[in-house]
Amino acid sequence: MDVRRIRDDFPLLRKGGLVYMDSACQSLKPDVVIESMDRYNREFPACGGRSVHRLANRVSIEVDESREAISRLIGSPSPDSVVFTKNCTEAINTVAKGLGLRPGDRVLTTDIEHNSNHIPWLRLQEQGVGRAYSPTEDGILDLDSFQDALDPSVRLVSMVHTSNVTGTTLPAKEVVEIAHDNGSLVMLDGAQHVGHSPVDVAKLDVDLYTVSVQKMLGPTGLGVLYGKEEVLEGLEPLSVGGGTVGIADYDSVELLPPPERFEAGLLNYAAIIGAGSAAGYLEAIGLDVVREHETSLNRALRSRLAAIPEVSILGPEDASLRAGICSFNVDGLGSHDVAMILDETAGVLIRSGMHCCHPWFRSRGLAGCARASMHIYNDLEDVSRLADGVEDMVSTFCR
């Protein structure tokens, strides 16, 4: 992979001066994504799926093409199983509120979930829906404990595919098989996985899968909910109204089939079209190549940081298990201090805090961590600049 050529596709990086290593929060957008969104606004800024004039027809065609591109990227057997949502959080909430969970049903998650895959289930406890946690060690799921936590009351297993704290990836195929043997549905939160590693939802046989487009080189304000046809058919939509209706009378309504049933109101057409371009861009590079590149950078970064006594790294030592995420703490400094110092002194942009995984950090007595997250546009020079910045910081503030 020619990283130098790839970097030229990103406006922020062409300007130079900054090292962007906050892609787990939001990735940068290449020219092709920005241009496709701009093309919509300039050339056919109309409403799809309603009017029948030429501009509206073009919107509908391009939305269909983007749905097909996302479908290919995640291995969906049909574009009709791909629902556009506001974000990954809305996709998870759609399932939480639409699956029809009842008192006595239970939902099983890991202990290292993002709040988006924690709070919806916490709220359902108020309605008598039970909650269980399967423990992780350094972010790695214990399959024996997972199996022990299953019983007939577990209606849904909802777990993070790749952790936004440790970067570790769930053994998804095994999780799905074990859960299905128990009669449970499975939803995976793919926010940190899609765009970084290959995924094939059909081969995984997963029932539901969520995507955060802003983390896969795409626009903000857009997510994806994948669902098996029979699961989507039985799921109640989060919102209804324009765009979801086949026909309505004063006292009845017939909703459209999925995916339109879940896409109420005017859609973010520019973002949807941009998402299709992002999927095509990643597909052209190859997700295996992306994964290998991020792992090689993580391995180099860990080697540098591990040599600094004042630095502790979260997650497993083996960088191949941590994808493009490297979370760490510096003795005597808060995570926000680390991030601000790196920004001011080295021009390196990372994230800090609890990364929306509050229970995991609080249960371990941690106030948070600094997190460097990499993507296809990062290189070894970026790694060196971050590591040099940490070394200088430790020398100045910790010794």
Sequence and secondary structure as in RCSB ss.txt:
>XXXX:A:sequence
MDVRRIRDDFPLLRKGGLVYMDSACQSLKPDVVIESMDRYNREFPACGGRSVHRLANRVSIEVDESREAISRLIG
SPSPDSVVFTKNCTEAINTVAKGLGLRPGDRVLTTDIEHNSNHIPWLRLQEQGVGRAYSPTEDGILDLDSFQDAL
DPSVRLVSMVHTSNVTGTTLPAKEVVEIAHDNGSLVMLDGAQHVGHSPVDVAKLDVDLYTVSVQKMLGPTGLGVL
YGKEEVLEGLEPLSVGGGTVGIADYDSVELLPPPERFEAGLLNYAAIIGAGSAAGYLEAIGLDVVREHETSLNRA
LRSRLAAIPEVSILGPEDASLRAGICSFNVDGLGSHDVAMILDETAGVLIRSGMHCCHPWFRSRGLAGCARASMH
IYNDLEDVSRLADGVEDMVSTFCR
>XXXX:A:secstr
  HHHHHTT HHHHH S EE BTTT     HHHHHHHHHHHHH    TTT  SHHHHHHHHHHHHHHHHHHHHHT
 S GGGEEEESSHHHHHHHHHHHS   TT EEEEESS  GGGTHHHHHHGGGT EEEEE EETTEE HHHHHHH 
 TTEEEEEEESB TTT  B  HHHHHHHHHHTT EEEEE TTTBTTB   HHHHT SEEEEEGGGTT  SS EEE
EE HHHHHT   S  STTTEEEE SS EEE  TTGGG  SS  HHHHHHHHHHHHHHHHH HHHHHHHHHHHHHH
HHHHHHTSTTEEE S S GGGSTTEEEEEETTS HHHHHHHHHHHH EE EEE TT HHHHHHTT   EEEEE  
TT  HHHHHHHHHHHHHHHHHHT 
